[in-house]
């Protein structure tokens, strides 16, 4: 049932997921906060958040199609959709915009594998990374996989390694210019600087306290482990671009799990911005493999565990 529907990428798939997203967010509010008052301010916030998340959904689909990360299907979007309605903070425009910027950074990093217009792509990847890091400094860790991708470029030059830093300097100059015109804008960066100072404290590993988030990260770990064993054996693409993408995704997911463990207060953002979209690619690749129809149908229902865990295991 679900496999036959999400096994293709017809227009109906995108329309249904786009319409279901705001309804799911409203349903979460009704179920989780029964004593809350649904004000028009919250309604506008949910509407704006829904528009941004729908754009993020379509952006992930564009990334997958452009880089040929999966076959022609929407399995990955189904996983991503269930994760969005589970992990997104209701009415949080800032978190949703952070997701879009994170996807733009991931998009540029993945596009480095075709080695065209490399300087522009590297600059853009650095720009979006530094933009998110201005509010969530842990996102600077994504510079590591960016430079790993640069190292793998056949004809790398010093300009490629300097481009991300130039993007950071350009963003800082833009921010300084805006502060001159609008001094109040400078307060938006204070939260990031405070987080940096707090991050200088001794690091300690911890798992999320919320049970639904533990299950979400557990699902990512299982997907990562299974894909690292099964996909190289079942796919016969050798050193193709998709194999290069998969290896890069595995490395970034391992990095995301490490960041989530050491991050004291932003484990949801790490899951939403890194673990969720990358694991969606692995989920689609595993579901594409030839297997028994009952097993495939069971795997298609697995993403529903995330929102059910949020509602039933609070």
N, C-alpha and C positions, 0 to 999 in steps of 0.2 A: 504493500500500500504506500508507505512513505518512500520506499526505494523507487517505486515507479514514478512518483511525483517529482522527487528531488533528483532523479536520475537524468533529468534533462534541464535545460536552461531557457525555458519558454518565458514569454513576458508575464504569464499568469503567476509564475513562481515569485517574481520580484514584486508584483502588485500585492499578492497575498501577504508576503512577509512585511512589506511596507505598511499595509493597513493593520496588520496584527501587532506591530511593534507599539504604537501608542495605546492600543487597547490593552496590551499586556502590562504596560506601565501603569495605566489607570487601575487595572485589576489588582496590581501589587499594592497600590495605595489603599484601596478598599479593604483588602484582606489583612494587610500588615498594620494599618493605622485606622482601626474602625472608629476610634473616638476623635480622630482628626477632623478638621473642618476644611472642606475643599473650597478654597478661596479663588477668586479670579486671578490673583497673582500666581498661585500655584498652578492654575490651569494654563496660564501663559508660559510659565517656566516648563511645564511638561510638554506643551506644544513645541516650544523652541528646542527643547532637548530631543524630542522625537524627530524633528526635521534634521538635526545634526546627526543623530544616530542612523537615520535612514541613509543620509549621505555617506556615513562611514561604512554602512553595509554595501552600498553600491561601489564605494571606493575599493573595498577589499575584493569585490568581484572583478573590478578593473585590473587590480594588481595580479590576481590569479590568472585572468585571461591574457593579459599583456605578456606575462612571463611564462605562460604555458605550464603553470605549476600543477594543474590537474587536467583531466579530460573535460569534455563539455557536459557539466552537471552542476548542481547547486548543493551538493552534500556539505561542502565547507561552509556555505552561507547558513545552512540549517544549524550547524554546530555554533557558528558565530552568533546567530540570532538568539539561540537559547542562552548563550553566555551573556549577551547584552541585557536581556530582560531580567537576568538573575543578578548581575554584578553592578549595573549602573545605579548610582545614587539618584533617587527621584528628584528631579528638578535641578540637578547640578549641571549648569551650562559649562562651567570651567572644566569639569572632568570630561564631558563629552567633546569639547573642543580639543582637550589634550589627546584624546583618542584619535581624532582626525589628524592632528599634527604628527602623532607617533606613526600613524599609517603612512603619511606622506614621507616621513623619514625612511621607513621600511621599504616603501616603493622605490625610492631612489637608490637605496643600497642594493636591492635585488636587481635593479636594471643595470648594474655595473657588469653583469655577466656577459652582456652582448657587446661591451667595449666600444660603444659609439657615444660621442659627445661626453667623454669621461669627465673632463674638468667641470663642466656645468653640473653633471649629476652628482659628483662628489661635493661640490660647493652647496648644492641644494640639500643634500643629505646632512651636511654639517649645519646648515642654517636651521633646518627643522629640529635637529637634535638639540642645538643650543637654545632654540626658542622654548621647547618643552622644559629643558633643564633650568631655564630662568625661574620657573615656578616649582619644579620638582628636580632638584639637583642630581638625584640618583640616576636620572636619564642620561647623564654624561657617560655612564658606563657603556652606552651604545656606541661610543666612539671606538671601542675595542673591536667589535665585529666589523665596523666600517673600515678600519685600517687593515684588518685581516683580509677583507675583500680587495683592498687596494694592493696588498702584497701579491695577490694572485693574478693581478693584471700582467699581461705578457710584456708590454712595453711601458712600464711605469717610469715616471720622472719625478723629480723633486717637487714639481708643481702639484702633483696629485696629493702628496703628503701635506703640503702647505694649505691646500684649498679648504679643508674643514676649519683650520685655525683662522683663515681669512674670513670665513663665514661668521665665526664667533665674533671677530673684531667688527665686522660690518653690522652685526646685530647690536653690539654694544654701542656703536656710534649712532645708530638709529634710535636706541633707547635714550641716549644722552641728549640727542636733539629734541626728542619728544618731551623730556623733562624740562628743558629750557622753556618750551611753549606751555606745557601743562605740568607744573610742579607736583600736583597731586598724584600724577602717574607713577612717580618714583616709589610710592608706598607699596605698589604691587610687587616690587622686587624684594622687599624686606622679608617677606615670608620665606623666600628661597634662601636668602643669606642666613636667616635664623636656622633653617634646616641644615645648612652647611656647617654652622657652628655646633649644632647638636650632633651632627654626624662625626665630629672629631672625637666624641666620647668613645670609650672602648666598645668594640663591636660584640654583639651577642646574637647567637642564632635562636630563632623562635618560629614556631609554626603559627598560623592564624588561629585566633580563638574561636571564631565562628565556625560551626560544624559544616555549613554549606560551602564555605571557602576552603576548608580542609579537603572536602570531597572534590571540589573543583581542581585544586592543585594536584590531588591524587589522580584524577582523571588525566591531567596533562602528563604526569610522570609515567602513567601506564601507556599512554599514546606514544610518548617519546621512546620508551623502552621497546615496545612492540615494533614500532616503525624502524628503529635502528637495526633490529634483527631481521624482520620480514621483508622490508622493501628492497634492500640490496640483493636478497636472494630471489625475489619474485620478479623484479623489474630487470629487463635486459637492455638497459640503455647505456651501459658502460660509463664513459666520462662525459655524457651529454650535459646540456645546460640544466636539465631538471635534477640530475644527480648532484651537480654543484650547488643548486639551490637547496636541496634537501640537507646536504652536509652543513651548509651555512645556517639553515633553520635549526638543526640539532644543536649547534654551538650556541646560538642566541637563546634557545630555550633553556639550556643548561645554565647560561649566564642569568636568565630571568629568574630561575628557581633560586639561584644563589642570592640575587638581589632581594627577592621576596623574603628569604630567611633572615637577612640582616636588616631589612627595612622595618622599623618599629611601628609605623603608623600608616604606611601607604601600600600595604599588601594587595588591596583591591585594585589600585591603579596599575601595579605591576602585572597583575593577572589580566586586567581589561585591555591594557595597551600592548603588551608583548606576548604573554602566554596564550591568550585566547585567539588572536588572529593567526599566529603561527601554528598552533595546535589544530586550527581549522583546516589548514593545508594538509597536515598529516592525517587527519581524520578522513578527508576526502580521498587521499591516496590509498588508504587502507580499505575503504569501502569499495573502491574501484576494482580491487583484486578479485579474481575468480574464486567464488566460494559458494557454499550451499545457500539457497534462497532464504531458508529460515534463519540462518545465522546472519545473513545480510539484513534481513528485516529486524532482527533483534538489535543489531548495531545501529540501525536507523532510529530506534526508539531510545537509545542510550542518552543522547543530549537532553531529553526531557527530565533526566534525573537531577540536573542542575537546578531548574526552577522549582521542582517538587521538593528538593532538599531545603531550599530557602524557605518555602512555605510551611513545610511539615516538621523540619528539624531546627527550629529557631533556638 
